[in-house]
Each structure stands twice: as C-alpha cells, then as structure tokens.
Amino acid sequence: VGTIYVQESPFFARKIGAALVARNAARHIEEHLMAHDGSWQPLVYCWRGGQRSGSFASILAQIGWRVETLEGGYQSYRRLVVNRLYQADYPARPVLLDGNTGTAKTDVLARLPQYGVQVIDLEGLANHRGSALGDFGDQPAQKGFESALAAETEKLDPKRPVVLEAESSKIGTITLPPSLFAAMKDAPRIEITAPVAARAKYLTRAYADLVGDTAALVARLEKLVPLQGHEKVAKWTELARSGAHEVLAAELIEEHYDPRYRKARARGGQGVRSQVVESKTLGEGDIDRIARDVAELVNAREVVPAVG
C-alpha cells in the first residue's frame, strides 16, 4: 500500500482553484506514480482529512487505482496511535526473549512465526541492533516508529502471547512507548545461553557487514572510549585492523557487554529467568533448534512469571 501525504493549510484550502489542484495532481502522477500498475492501493491523507486529499484521491480513482482516504487526516490517525501506545494497556501478553549479546536472539525471533508464534521485531522497527556497535544507519523518527509499532500491534491476536526481544526503554534514539514497556517489565522471559566462544563466532557472522569494513568497525569501537578508556579501545581497534575478529568479539563480550547486562538486570530486579534454552554452539542448525524449543515453551504456555 502506498501512502501519499497532501499538504494543506487554511490559506491553501480557501484559495486553491480546481485548475491548480489538477495541475498539482498531474505533476505528482507524472513524476512519482506512473510506474505503479493497476493493483497498486494508495492511501491518501492530509492534515485534517479535508478537500485536498479527497480531490486527489478522486483523480487517482478515475485512473483506476484502488485508492482510499484516511478519514480525519493525519491528526485523527495520530490520536489512534497515541491511544493504543500511550493510554490503553498493551493488548497482548508479552513474552521476552532474553540472552546476552551474541546468543542469536534476533535470528531466533525471526524463525518463531514458522512455528506458530506471533512476534514483533522491535529492533527491526527501530532500525538498530540494540548495541553500541549495532546501528544500521538512520533510525526512523519517534512518531514513525510508533506508527509502525501500532500497525504491528493491531495484527496481534490478544488471546495469544507475543514474543519480543528483551530491551531497555530505549533502542538507539527510539523510546519504547509506556504501555508496551510496562508490560515488558512484568513479562515472563525465556533466556538463551551459550559459551563465549560460540557467541563470538556467531557475532562475526551476524555483523559480517561491519567485519568487512574495518574503518567503520574502528569508528564504532572508538565510541566506546568514554566507557572503556583509551588503552582498552586502542587494543580492540588493533585487533580489528589485524583481522582477529573472533578474539575481538570475545573480549567485547567479556569486558563490555556481559558486565553491562549484569548491571542492567541487577537494577531491574531480573536476576531469575523463567526458562533457559541452552546451546553449546550457534550454527544455523542450532538456531533452528533453539527456535523450536522456544516455540514449544510459548505454545505450551509453560512460561511462568519472572521473579523480581
């Protein structure tokens, strides 16, 4: 579904003539929309749901596209998002997929739907892998993230649990809405555990894009200086430059990530996990098995409330 925003102001609404509306519509169609075939379903909206969006939608419909308008405009839609994420209780019971850095949580989460488990990928929506080295690039605006999260939330069956990765209240620059984060704080957890060596090997695969770009990796590592000091980061950047990526990953796990997880869990009173899924290695077959084990726990409703 394509989405088209038509800017509107009181002056514009009063003064624009039919000829200018048609000319503006023609420009948009010729420059941006002509490549779409007859199956395209555009959603047209303006700020208040006024005549501008209605006129533009009428023109698109006459061309043959199955167009809809957003009743009440963006203001009405935004009120629905705010109500869902800021005012109402979260509609489905979360189960948190937990585990220290490098335990393949994101890969496991992506495989759960094939076993009948509903999930929401918060890091995917936030365009961030949730760690100091984990950004994909530009993150969406907070409102954009909330719109995407509200859309995913509306798809959920409230009678079934939804699995989310365990997150803090922020993913990069994105803040989780209060209704969801409140539900996550009280949610049962399933923790994936694996040895440091297996996690280090997995991280070099999961972060292959970063491993293959030494300059970018070094730049990310240098952001850790305020937390780890110049001497330690200098050692890590040398490992990166020499290609010792598994050694680097293991040191980051033991000296940076795991201590921070322990502190965060101590602050949150999350010392006890509901269930533990253990794996000695984290190859592709192992990740499939872990996903099956997690799905069995969720589907069998064997998850008990976390202690804390």
MITI-935224 format. One record per residue (C-alpha): residue number from 0; residue in one letter; chain; x, y, z. Coordinates in nm, 4 decimals. Layout:
% MITI-935224
TIMI;NUM;A;A;X;Y;Z;
...
This chain:
% MITI-935224
TIMI;0;V;A;0.0000;0.0000;0.0000;
TIMI;1;G;A;0.1411;0.3374;-0.0997;
TIMI;2;T;A;0.0931;0.6371;0.1260;
TIMI;3;I;A;0.0611;0.9916;-0.0059;
TIMI;4;Y;A;0.0547;1.2981;0.2157;
TIMI;5;V;A;-0.1120;1.6069;0.0680;
TIMI;6;Q;A;-0.0075;1.9248;0.2482;
TIMI;7;E;A;-0.2946;2.1531;0.3421;
TIMI;8;S;A;-0.3253;2.4915;0.5101;
TIMI;9;P;A;-0.6258;2.7206;0.5735;
TIMI;10;F;A;-0.4998;2.9596;0.3064;
TIMI;11;F;A;-0.4417;2.6736;0.0618;
TIMI;12;A;A;-0.7859;2.5302;0.1321;
TIMI;13;R;A;-0.9582;2.8636;0.0680;
TIMI;14;K;A;-0.7676;2.9889;-0.2322;
TIMI;15;I;A;-0.6639;2.6960;-0.4459;
TIMI;16;G;A;-0.8697;2.6506;-0.7615;
TIMI;17;A;A;-0.9711;2.3381;-0.9438;
TIMI;18;A;A;-0.7152;2.4022;-1.2170;
TIMI;19;L;A;-0.4280;2.4190;-0.9708;
TIMI;20;V;A;-0.5459;2.1028;-0.7947;
TIMI;21;A;A;-0.5497;1.9199;-1.1267;
TIMI;22;R;A;-0.2086;2.0575;-1.2259;
TIMI;23;N;A;-0.0548;1.9591;-0.8924;
TIMI;24;A;A;-0.2089;1.6121;-0.9167;
TIMI;25;A;A;-0.0782;1.5713;-1.2718;
TIMI;26;R;A;0.2734;1.6588;-1.1589;
TIMI;27;H;A;0.2665;1.4003;-0.8791;
TIMI;28;I;A;0.1268;1.1363;-1.1119;
TIMI;29;E;A;0.3772;1.2010;-1.3894;
TIMI;30;E;A;0.6830;1.2323;-1.1643;
TIMI;31;H;A;0.6163;0.9741;-0.8922;
TIMI;32;L;A;0.3226;0.7419;-0.9562;
TIMI;33;M;A;0.3155;0.6320;-1.3210;
TIMI;34;A;A;0.5288;0.3235;-1.2585;
TIMI;35;H;A;0.2580;0.1603;-1.0457;
TIMI;36;D;A;0.0298;-0.0945;-1.2090;
TIMI;37;G;A;-0.3431;-0.1393;-1.1605;
TIMI;38;S;A;-0.3028;-0.3442;-0.8423;
TIMI;39;W;A;-0.1494;-0.0514;-0.6515;
TIMI;40;Q;A;-0.3538;0.0611;-0.3494;
TIMI;41;P;A;-0.2635;0.4161;-0.2469;
TIMI;42;L;A;-0.3743;0.5689;0.0828;
TIMI;43;V;A;-0.4124;0.9456;0.0544;
TIMI;44;Y;A;-0.4246;1.1741;0.3559;
TIMI;45;C;A;-0.3739;1.5341;0.4561;
TIMI;46;W;A;-0.3505;1.7017;0.7937;
TIMI;47;R;A;-0.7229;1.7200;0.8708;
TIMI;48;G;A;-0.8839;1.4964;0.6104;
TIMI;49;G;A;-1.0153;1.7850;0.4027;
TIMI;50;Q;A;-1.0895;1.8551;0.0397;
TIMI;51;R;A;-0.7325;1.8375;-0.0866;
TIMI;52;S;A;-0.6901;1.4696;-0.0077;
TIMI;53;G;A;-1.0435;1.3948;-0.1279;
TIMI;54;S;A;-0.9849;1.5684;-0.4618;
TIMI;55;F;A;-0.6519;1.3960;-0.5183;
TIMI;56;A;A;-0.7996;1.0571;-0.4255;
TIMI;57;S;A;-1.0841;1.1103;-0.6733;
TIMI;58;I;A;-0.8364;1.1725;-0.9560;
TIMI;59;L;A;-0.6351;0.8599;-0.8669;
TIMI;60;A;A;-0.9538;0.6520;-0.8541;
TIMI;61;Q;A;-1.0548;0.7699;-1.2011;
TIMI;62;I;A;-0.7191;0.6492;-1.3332;
TIMI;63;G;A;-0.8057;0.3050;-1.1994;
TIMI;64;W;A;-0.6134;0.2655;-0.8749;
TIMI;65;R;A;-0.7973;0.1302;-0.5707;
TIMI;66;V;A;-0.7474;0.4401;-0.3611;
TIMI;67;E;A;-0.8610;0.5078;-0.0059;
TIMI;68;T;A;-0.8528;0.8246;0.2012;
TIMI;69;L;A;-0.7739;0.8479;0.5700;
TIMI;70;E;A;-1.0856;0.9844;0.7372;
TIMI;71;G;A;-0.9989;1.2754;0.9633;
TIMI;72;G;A;-0.6484;1.3035;0.8167;
TIMI;73;Y;A;-0.3186;1.2528;0.9956;
TIMI;74;Q;A;-0.4470;1.4173;1.3137;
TIMI;75;S;A;-0.7147;1.1513;1.3521;
TIMI;76;Y;A;-0.4667;0.8719;1.2786;
TIMI;77;R;A;-0.2135;1.0069;1.5275;
TIMI;78;R;A;-0.4782;1.0134;1.8009;
TIMI;79;L;A;-0.5398;0.6427;1.7398;
TIMI;80;V;A;-0.1673;0.5657;1.7661;
TIMI;81;V;A;-0.1327;0.7649;2.0888;
TIMI;82;N;A;-0.4353;0.5928;2.2398;
TIMI;83;R;A;-0.3017;0.2490;2.1517;
TIMI;84;L;A;0.0531;0.3031;2.2790;
TIMI;85;Y;A;0.0219;0.5694;2.5485;
TIMI;86;Q;A;-0.3239;0.5418;2.7012;
TIMI;87;A;A;-0.4569;0.1859;2.6694;
TIMI;88;D;A;-0.2991;-0.1259;2.8189;
TIMI;89;Y;A;-0.0934;-0.3249;2.5709;
TIMI;90;P;A;-0.3408;-0.5720;2.4149;
TIMI;91;A;A;-0.1295;-0.8908;2.4059;
TIMI;92;R;A;0.0741;-1.0559;2.6796;
TIMI;93;P;A;0.4466;-1.0214;2.6020;
TIMI;94;V;A;0.6986;-1.2998;2.6497;
TIMI;95;L;A;1.0547;-1.1718;2.6395;
TIMI;96;L;A;1.3305;-1.3492;2.4513;
TIMI;97;D;A;1.6368;-1.2774;2.6610;
TIMI;98;G;A;2.0049;-1.3615;2.6489;
TIMI;99;N;A;2.3389;-1.1866;2.6473;
TIMI;100;T;A;2.4927;-1.0330;2.3373;
TIMI;101;G;A;2.5705;-1.2886;2.0686;
TIMI;102;T;A;2.3114;-1.5518;2.1656;
TIMI;103;A;A;2.1287;-1.5178;1.8305;
TIMI;104;K;A;1.8091;-1.3709;1.9777;
TIMI;105;T;A;1.7226;-1.1745;1.6632;
TIMI;106;D;A;1.7706;-1.4757;1.4367;
TIMI;107;V;A;1.5644;-1.6932;1.6701;
TIMI;108;L;A;1.2884;-1.4311;1.6819;
TIMI;109;A;A;1.2728;-1.4226;1.3010;
TIMI;110;R;A;1.2179;-1.8008;1.2879;
TIMI;111;L;A;0.9444;-1.8248;1.5503;
TIMI;112;P;A;0.6491;-1.7386;1.3189;
TIMI;113;Q;A;0.7038;-2.0587;1.1204;
TIMI;114;Y;A;0.6272;-2.2441;1.4455;
TIMI;115;G;A;0.3039;-2.0566;1.5071;
TIMI;116;V;A;0.4377;-1.7875;1.7392;
TIMI;117;Q;A;0.3467;-1.4222;1.6908;
TIMI;118;V;A;0.6365;-1.1799;1.7281;
TIMI;119;I;A;0.7251;-0.8130;1.6954;
TIMI;120;D;A;1.0816;-0.7241;1.5958;
TIMI;121;L;A;1.1393;-0.4020;1.7910;
TIMI;122;E;A;1.4995;-0.3670;1.6738;
TIMI;123;G;A;1.3887;-0.4069;1.3137;
TIMI;124;L;A;1.1236;-0.1371;1.3528;
TIMI;125;A;A;1.3809;0.0889;1.5204;
TIMI;126;N;A;1.6466;0.0092;1.2562;
TIMI;127;H;A;1.9007;-0.0653;1.5286;
TIMI;128;R;A;2.0604;-0.3823;1.6616;
TIMI;129;G;A;2.0398;-0.2585;2.0190;
TIMI;130;S;A;2.4115;-0.2317;2.0980;
TIMI;131;A;A;2.6918;0.0200;2.0788;
TIMI;132;L;A;2.8056;-0.1359;1.7510;
TIMI;133;G;A;2.4573;-0.2122;1.6259;
TIMI;134;D;A;2.3089;0.0762;1.4327;
TIMI;135;F;A;2.2061;0.0113;1.0710;
TIMI;136;G;A;2.2144;0.3788;0.9772;
TIMI;137;D;A;1.9419;0.6375;1.0106;
TIMI;138;Q;A;1.6712;0.5478;1.2581;
TIMI;139;P;A;1.3112;0.6482;1.1978;
TIMI;140;A;A;1.1608;0.9433;1.3796;
TIMI;141;Q;A;0.9914;0.8545;1.7083;
TIMI;142;K;A;0.6463;0.9054;1.5548;
TIMI;143;G;A;0.7387;0.6906;1.2567;
TIMI;144;F;A;0.8491;0.4098;1.4880;
TIMI;145;E;A;0.5266;0.4409;1.6851;
TIMI;146;S;A;0.3171;0.4246;1.3681;
TIMI;147;A;A;0.4946;0.1061;1.2598;
TIMI;148;L;A;0.4640;-0.0438;1.6091;
TIMI;149;A;A;0.0920;0.0402;1.6275;
TIMI;150;A;A;0.0380;-0.1261;1.2884;
TIMI;151;E;A;0.2147;-0.4432;1.4063;
TIMI;152;T;A;0.0209;-0.4350;1.7330;
TIMI;153;E;A;-0.3122;-0.4223;1.5500;
TIMI;154;K;A;-0.2248;-0.7510;1.3779;
TIMI;155;L;A;-0.1860;-0.9379;1.7076;
TIMI;156;D;A;-0.4272;-1.1941;1.8438;
TIMI;157;P;A;-0.4747;-1.0657;2.2017;
TIMI;158;K;A;-0.5562;-1.4186;2.3225;
TIMI;159;R;A;-0.2048;-1.5366;2.2378;
TIMI;160;P;A;0.1310;-1.4187;2.3741;
TIMI;161;V;A;0.3620;-1.2103;2.1585;
TIMI;162;V;A;0.7381;-1.2679;2.1752;
TIMI;163;L;A;0.9670;-0.9654;2.1862;
TIMI;164;E;A;1.3370;-0.9305;2.2462;
TIMI;165;A;A;1.4154;-0.8080;2.5958;
TIMI;166;E;A;1.5072;-0.4413;2.5581;
TIMI;167;S;A;1.5757;-0.1411;2.7759;
TIMI;168;S;A;1.3417;0.1561;2.7480;
TIMI;169;K;A;1.5460;0.2880;2.4529;
TIMI;170;I;A;1.6704;0.1311;2.1291;
TIMI;171;G;A;1.9280;0.3731;1.9974;
TIMI;172;T;A;1.7431;0.7053;1.9830;
TIMI;173;I;A;1.3974;0.5441;1.9968;
TIMI;174;T;A;1.2000;0.5333;2.3226;
TIMI;175;L;A;0.9596;0.2462;2.3758;
TIMI;176;P;A;0.6030;0.3656;2.4459;
TIMI;177;P;A;0.4970;0.3342;2.8117;
TIMI;178;S;A;0.2162;0.0796;2.7714;
TIMI;179;L;A;0.4482;-0.1664;2.5969;
TIMI;180;F;A;0.7436;-0.1108;2.8264;
TIMI;181;A;A;0.5268;-0.1501;3.1360;
TIMI;182;A;A;0.4003;-0.4825;3.0015;
TIMI;183;M;A;0.7558;-0.5917;2.9206;
TIMI;184;K;A;0.8809;-0.5192;3.2730;
TIMI;185;D;A;0.6331;-0.7701;3.4172;
TIMI;186;A;A;0.6634;-1.0250;3.1370;
TIMI;187;P;A;0.7909;-1.3840;3.1659;
TIMI;188;R;A;1.1241;-1.4497;2.9998;
TIMI;189;I;A;1.2970;-1.7202;2.8042;
TIMI;190;E;A;1.6746;-1.6892;2.8163;
TIMI;191;I;A;1.9124;-1.8276;2.5554;
TIMI;192;T;A;2.2581;-1.9177;2.6854;
TIMI;193;A;A;2.5753;-2.0203;2.5021;
TIMI;194;P;A;2.9515;-2.0201;2.5707;
TIMI;195;V;A;3.1530;-1.7083;2.4945;
TIMI;196;A;A;3.3438;-1.8786;2.2109;
TIMI;197;A;A;3.0194;-1.9750;2.0345;
TIMI;198;R;A;2.8782;-1.6262;2.0801;
TIMI;199;A;A;3.1965;-1.4652;1.9447;
TIMI;200;K;A;3.1856;-1.6844;1.6342;
TIMI;201;Y;A;2.8176;-1.6029;1.5851;
TIMI;202;L;A;2.8789;-1.2276;1.6162;
TIMI;203;T;A;3.1378;-1.2324;1.3394;
TIMI;204;R;A;2.8678;-1.3804;1.1124;
TIMI;205;A;A;2.5840;-1.1594;1.2324;
TIMI;206;Y;A;2.7945;-0.8445;1.1944;
TIMI;207;A;A;2.9556;-0.9501;0.8655;
TIMI;208;D;A;2.8837;-0.6081;0.7168;
TIMI;209;L;A;3.0827;-0.4412;0.9937;
TIMI;210;V;A;3.3566;-0.7051;0.9995;
TIMI;211;G;A;3.4097;-0.6420;0.6292;
TIMI;212;D;A;3.4517;-0.2656;0.6786;
TIMI;213;T;A;3.7487;-0.2099;0.9064;
TIMI;214;A;A;3.7239;0.1687;0.9017;
TIMI;215;A;A;3.3586;0.1588;1.0080;
TIMI;216;L;A;3.4326;-0.1000;1.2775;
TIMI;217;V;A;3.7162;0.1079;1.4200;
TIMI;218;A;A;3.4938;0.4167;1.4194;
TIMI;219;R;A;3.2278;0.2291;1.6176;
TIMI;220;L;A;3.4859;0.0960;1.8640;
TIMI;221;E;A;3.6199;0.4449;1.9267;
TIMI;222;K;A;3.2751;0.5455;2.0520;
TIMI;223;L;A;3.3417;0.3157;2.3496;
TIMI;224;V;A;3.6305;0.5297;2.4812;
TIMI;225;P;A;3.4133;0.7148;2.7383;
TIMI;226;L;A;3.3009;0.3782;2.8779;
TIMI;227;Q;A;3.6183;0.1692;2.8460;
TIMI;228;G;A;3.9086;0.4120;2.8248;
TIMI;229;H;A;4.1678;0.4821;2.5570;
TIMI;230;E;A;4.4011;0.1925;2.6373;
TIMI;231;K;A;4.1433;-0.0819;2.6114;
TIMI;232;V;A;3.9809;0.0618;2.2979;
TIMI;233;A;A;4.3236;0.1003;2.1351;
TIMI;234;K;A;4.3798;-0.2726;2.1905;
TIMI;235;W;A;4.0420;-0.3524;2.0359;
TIMI;236;T;A;4.0998;-0.1333;1.7327;
TIMI;237;E;A;4.4318;-0.3102;1.6754;
TIMI;238;L;A;4.2518;-0.6468;1.6839;
TIMI;239;A;A;4.0037;-0.5106;1.4301;
TIMI;240;R;A;4.2806;-0.3893;1.1986;
TIMI;241;S;A;4.4650;-0.7229;1.2225;
TIMI;242;G;A;4.1521;-0.9220;1.1346;
TIMI;243;A;A;4.1291;-1.1012;1.4716;
TIMI;244;H;A;3.7546;-1.0594;1.4771;
TIMI;245;E;A;3.6597;-1.3582;1.6929;
TIMI;246;V;A;3.9159;-1.2571;1.9555;
TIMI;247;L;A;3.7790;-0.9036;1.9426;
TIMI;248;A;A;3.4221;-1.0275;1.9762;
TIMI;249;A;A;3.5109;-1.2450;2.2746;
TIMI;250;E;A;3.6809;-0.9550;2.4524;
TIMI;251;L;A;3.3874;-0.7245;2.3835;
TIMI;252;I;A;3.1514;-0.9885;2.5252;
TIMI;253;E;A;3.3536;-1.0481;2.8415;
TIMI;254;E;A;3.4703;-0.6934;2.9132;
TIMI;255;H;A;3.1925;-0.4726;2.7755;
TIMI;256;Y;A;2.8601;-0.6412;2.7015;
TIMI;257;D;A;2.8231;-0.9054;2.9740;
TIMI;258;P;A;2.9111;-0.6677;3.2612;
TIMI;259;R;A;2.6569;-0.4157;3.1325;
TIMI;260;Y;A;2.3883;-0.6839;3.1093;
TIMI;261;R;A;2.4594;-0.7886;3.4685;
TIMI;262;K;A;2.4281;-0.4311;3.5923;
TIMI;263;A;A;2.1068;-0.3695;3.3993;
TIMI;264;R;A;1.9492;-0.6892;3.5327;
TIMI;265;A;A;2.0519;-0.6070;3.8877;
TIMI;266;R;A;1.8897;-0.2638;3.8596;
TIMI;267;G;A;1.5737;-0.4128;3.7166;
TIMI;268;G;A;1.5456;-0.6955;3.9651;
TIMI;269;Q;A;1.5615;-0.9513;3.6834;
TIMI;270;G;A;1.8043;-1.1973;3.8362;
TIMI;271;V;A;1.5788;-1.5019;3.7798;
TIMI;272;R;A;1.4729;-1.6181;3.4353;
TIMI;273;S;A;1.1557;-1.8117;3.3616;
TIMI;274;Q;A;1.3098;-2.0758;3.1349;
TIMI;275;V;A;1.6562;-2.1341;2.9918;
TIMI;276;V;A;1.7329;-2.2717;2.6455;
TIMI;277;E;A;2.0991;-2.3720;2.6334;
TIMI;278;S;A;2.3162;-2.4344;2.3293;
TIMI;279;K;A;2.6855;-2.5189;2.3113;
TIMI;280;T;A;2.7177;-2.3875;1.9553;
TIMI;281;L;A;2.5281;-2.1349;1.7428;
TIMI;282;G;A;2.5395;-2.2631;1.3877;
TIMI;283;E;A;2.2393;-2.2461;1.1548;
TIMI;284;G;A;2.1096;-2.5831;1.2703;
TIMI;285;D;A;2.1464;-2.4821;1.6335;
TIMI;286;I;A;1.9459;-2.1646;1.5768;
TIMI;287;D;A;1.6651;-2.3679;1.4180;
TIMI;288;R;A;1.6618;-2.5999;1.7181;
TIMI;289;I;A;1.6599;-2.3093;1.9630;
TIMI;290;A;A;1.3670;-2.1534;1.7777;
TIMI;291;R;A;1.1739;-2.4828;1.8013;
TIMI;292;D;A;1.2490;-2.5102;2.1729;
TIMI;293;V;A;1.1395;-2.1526;2.2378;
TIMI;294;A;A;0.8225;-2.2035;2.0330;
TIMI;295;E;A;0.7352;-2.5167;2.2302;
TIMI;296;L;A;0.7644;-2.3249;2.5557;
TIMI;297;V;A;0.5483;-2.0396;2.4281;
TIMI;298;N;A;0.2869;-2.2557;2.2566;
TIMI;299;A;A;0.2586;-2.4943;2.5503;
TIMI;300;R;A;0.2120;-2.1977;2.7873;
TIMI;301;E;A;0.4913;-2.3333;3.0036;
TIMI;302;V;A;0.6345;-1.9875;3.0651;
TIMI;303;V;A;0.5853;-1.8746;3.4255;
TIMI;304;P;A;0.6041;-1.5145;3.5518;
TIMI;305;A;A;0.9557;-1.3843;3.6067;
TIMI;306;V;A;1.0687;-1.3364;3.9651;
TIMI;307;G;A;1.1738;-0.9865;4.0596;
